[in-house]
Amino acid sequence: MAELRFDGRVAIVTGAGHGLGRSHALELAARGAKVVVNDVGAAADGSRGDEPAPAESVAEEIRARGGSALADDADVATEDGAGSLVDAALDAYGRVDVVVNNAGILRDRSFKNITAADWDAVIGVHLRGTFLVTRAVFGHLRENGYGRIVNTTSPSGLFGNFGQSNSAAAKMGVIGLTKTLALEGAAYDITANAIAPVAYTRLTEDLFPPGARELLSPERVSPLVAWLAHEDCETTGETYSVGGGRVARVFVAEGPGAVLADGSAEALRDTWPDVNAERPYVIPRNLGEQIEAHFQGLT
């Protein structure tokens, strides 16, 4: 079995000072990538503390193992921070090939208690940060005619979760962004995919029993990141649930639907079971395919 290597490739990993990001950075570096380890050093809720720079700690760990790494503490939720991160990568290594958007924070609140600040902070890191970093590097990837983008969504974004309206909204937004990046990058050999990790980290440790720490370790997610980030992987525009060594494709589908007899609310009531039928379904790859399927359903 040929080993998947990243020799000569440069990868940016955001939120790489802890948990999943750290694991992704170590995995890519172990396979030969030069890694820019980005982490602002904030607490799980995004507040700034006096923690020693975690990005430098991970970068030192990579270098101690014989790899090449650059630490960066820019705030990816700001335009200047995202731009300086990409500039630092280009100044140090001359190119960027892989972007893993992993940075995130949590401020869980029931919807009746959530504040605008809680909403903005989470949207800012998860969705805006993913947008800003990718926008900052996208022109470079186009010029090189190559790129691999791996974004991070979550099960709460895909399926909803009590107390996480801010995170869920951000993470579902990442799905739409990922699909559009896949379409716009296709002509330049730029792929974009998303992962929805189920992992035991400092952001999720309250969700799982302590016994899940080993089963759901971040190291059991990173192999999927390595594959999606590799030049041999041509898959694009997809989302994968991953955790504990299990990987599954998650997709948005449209059921067969129903055509109303007279267009009234009463007709809709009477055909409601048909409207909600799930099979046979189609999986549109873009808006055009969805519209085509809709018109076909009218005939």
N, C-alpha and C positions, 0 to 999 in steps of 0.2 A: 504494500500500500504506500503510494507516494505521499510524502509529508507535505502539508500545505504551508508554504513558506512566504514570508513577506520581506525577503532580502531586497534592499534598495527602495522599499516603500516607506512612506512617512505617514503616521497616523496621529490625529488629534483625538483625545478622549476627554470629554468634559465631566466634571463631577467625579474625578478619578482619584480623589484622596482617600476614599473609603469604599467599602462594600462592592457593589457591582462595577463601578467605574474602575476601581483599583484592580479588580480581577480581570476586567477587559484589557487594561493597560499591560498588566503582567503577561497575559496570554499572547497578545500581539507582539510584545517585546521578545518573549521566549521563542517566537517564530521568526525573528529577524527584523521586525519593524523598528524604525526609529520612532519613538513615541513622545508626543508633547502631552504632558500630564497636567491637566487644568483642574484647579479646585480653588475656590475663593476662601475656603477655610471657615465657612459658616456652620452654625449649629443646624440641627435637622429642620428647624422652623425658619431658617434663613437669617436668624439674628447673628450678629458678629460677636465673637467672644475672644478669649485670649489663647485659643488653641494654637500650638505651633503649626507652621505651614505644612499641611498634609500633602500637598502636591510635591514638595521637595522630598519628603520622606519616601514617597512611592518612587520618585525619580531616582533617589539614592539606592533604593532596593533593586531597581532595574539595572543600574550601573554596577552594583555589587555582583550581579549575576552575569556580567559581561555584556550587557546591552547598552543601548544609547538612548538617553532620555533627557528631556528639558522640562523643568518645572515652570508652571505659569499660574498666577493667582488672579487673573483678570475676571471681572464679573461679567458673565456671558449674557446677563439680563439687560446689559446696557450696550448701546451701539458702539461706544468707544471701546468697551471691554472686549466685545466680540471681534472688533477689527484689530485690536492690539494682539489678541491671541493668534489670529491667523498671520499677522505680520511677524510675530515672534517665531512661528513655525517656519515661515519662508526665509527669514533672516538666518535661522540656525541651520536649516537643512535644504533650502532652495526649492522645495516642492511640498505639496500635500497630496496624498492619494486617498486617504481614508479619513472619514469624520464619524465619530461615534458620539452622538448627542445623548448624554446620560444624565446631566446635571438636573437635580430636582430637590424640592423641599416639600414639606407637608404642613398645613395648618388646618387640621380637621375641625369642622364645626357643623352642627346641624344647620339646615338652611335658615331656620328662623333666627339663629344666633350669629350667622356669618357676617363679617363686616366687609366693607369695600376694600379695606387694607388687606384682609385675609385673602380675598379674591384676587386682587391685583398682584400681590406678592407671588402667589402660586402660578398664576397665568404668566407672570413675568419671567420666571425661571424656566418652567416647563415648555411653554409654547413660544413665547417671545424669544427666549434664549435659543431654542432650536432654530427658529427662523433667522435670528441675527447671525449666528455662527455659520449656518449654511449659506446665507446670502453673502457673507464676507468671503467665503471660499469658492463659491459656485463659479464665478468668472474664471478663476485659476483652473478649476477642474475642466471647464469647457475648452480653455486654451490648450490644455494638455491632452484633451481627447480621452480622458479617463478619470473615473472617480467611483468610490464606494461610500454611500451614506447609510448609516445605521442609526435610526431614531428609536427613542424609547417611549412607548405608550404604557398602558397598564390595564389590568383587568377591570379596574374601576371605571376607566374611560370607555372600555368596550361594553361593559355590562351594567355599570352603575354600582354605587356603594353608598350606604347611609353615611352622612357626615362628610362626604367628599365631593360636593358639587363643584368646587373650584378645581380640584385635581381632575375629576372626571371630564369637565368641560375642556380643560387644557389638553388632556391626553387624547380625547376624541379629535380635537383640532389637529394634533400631531398626525393622526391617520390621514386626514384630508390633505395636509401639507405633503406627507410622504407620497401619496398617490399622484399628486400634481408634479412633484419633483421627479418622480419616475417617468412621467410623460415628457417633461421638458428636458430631461437629461438623456433620453434614449438615443438621440442622434449623436451623442458625444461619448458613448460607452460609460455613462454615469448611471449607476443603479441606486435606488433608494428603497429601503425596506424598514419595517418597524418590528420591534420585539415587545412583547408584553410579559415581563418577567414575574415569576412567582418565586421570591427569594427571601431569605432571612437576612435582613440588614438592619441598620440602626433606624431606618424609616419604617420598617415593618415588624420589628421584634415584638411589638405589643399585639400583633394580629395572630401570631403563631405560638404554639407551646414550645418551651425550651428544647424539647426533644426533636423539633423540626430543624434545628440549627444545622446539623450535618446533612440531612436529606436535602434541604433547600439552600445549600450554600451557594454563594455567587459563582463559585468555580464550576457549577453545573449549568450555568447559563452562558458563560463566555465562549464555549465551543461554537454555539450558534452565531455569536457575533463574529468570531474568526471566519466562519464559513461565508456568511453574508458579506464580509469585508474583503474576501479573496477574489482575485481576478478570474478564477475559474467559475465563480458563481455568477450566472447571468440572470438569475431571478430578480425581478424588480416589481415594486408596487404592492408587495405583499406584507402581511402581518402574521407574526407567529407567537403563540403562547409557548412559554418555555419555563421549566422549573423541575428540579429533581431528576434531570436527565430525560424528561419527556418533552417532546416538541410537537406542536400541532398547528396547522394553518388555521387562521381565523379569517372569515370572509364575510362581506356584506352581500346578501343575495336579495333578489326580488321574486316574490311568488307569482303564481299565474294571474291573480287578480280576477276581477269580475266587471263586466260591462253592465251598467244600470239600464233597466228597461226604459224608464222615462226621465232619468236624471233627478229624481226627487229624493228627499231625505227618507221617505217611506220605502222607496225601492232600495236604497242603501241599507236600511234596517233589515229588509227581507233577504238581502244577498250578503249580509255581514259575514257569515261563516265562509263563503267563497272568497271574500276579500281577504280574510285572514288565513286562507290556505297556504301552506308552505311548499307544496310540491305540485307540479314540477317547478323548480326555480331556475333562474338564470343568474349569472354572476357578471355583471357588466364591468369591463375594464376601464371605462371612461364614460363621460357624460353622453357622448354620441351613441354609444352602445345601449345605454339606458333608455335614451329617447327612441332609438330604433325598436327596442323591445316593447316599449310602451305603445308605439303605433301598431306594431304587429298584434298586440293584444286587443286593439280596437277592431280588428278585422274579423 
